C-alpha cells in the first residue's frame, strides 16, 4: 500500500512538525496573533508529534539517538511555547533558542538517515 519506508515517513512527519513549530513561533512572537489560531496550530503540531511517536514505537529501526534528540528538542520547544502562551513568561530568547535547536537536530537526524 505504501511505497515510502518508515524512515521516509518519519522524516516527513518531523518536517511537518518543525514547520508547525515555526508557525507557532511566528504567531506567538508577533503578539498580534489570534490566540485561538495559535492554540489550533499548537494542537496540530502536537498531533503530528504523537503520530510520529507511534511510528517510532512500531519500528525499532527508528529508535535512534538522533530521533531521541529531535524528540527532546521538540519537548523543550513545546514547554517553552506553553510558558509563553499560558503563563505570561515572555522569555522569547529561550523560545527562539529551542526552535533553533529543533532545526539543528532535524538536520542531524536527516543526515544520519541519509548515511544508511
SULUR-V723116 format. One record per backbone hydrogen bond with DSSP energy under -0.5 kcal/mol. NH is the residue of the N-H (numbers start at 1). CO is the residue of the C=O. If there is no record, write none. Layout:
# SULUR-V723116
((NH	CO) (NH	CO))
This chain:
# SULUR-V723116
((9	5) (10	6) (11	7) (12	8) (13	9) (14	10) (15	11) (16	12) (17	13) (18	14) (19	15) (20	16) (21	17) (22	18) (23	19) (24	20) (25	21) (26	22) (27	23) (28	24) (29	25) (30	26) (31	27) (35	33) (38	34) (39	35) (40	36) (41	37) (42	38) (43	39) (44	40) (45	41) (46	42) (47	43) (48	44) (49	45) (50	46) (51	47) (52	48) (53	49) (54	50) (55	51) (56	52) (57	53) (58	54) (59	55) (59	56) (62	59) (63	60) (64	62) (68	64) (69	65) (70	66) (71	67) (72	68) (73	69) (74	70) (75	71) (76	72) (77	73) (78	74) (79	75) (80	76) (81	77) (82	78) (83	79) (84	80) (85	81) (86	82) (87	82) (87	83) (88	84) (89	83) (90	88) (91	89) (92	90) (95	91) (96	92) (97	93) (98	94) (99	95) (100	96) (101	97) (102	98) (103	99) (104	100) (105	101) (106	102) (107	103) (108	104) (109	105) (110	106) (111	107) (112	108) (113	109) (114	110) (115	111) (116	113))
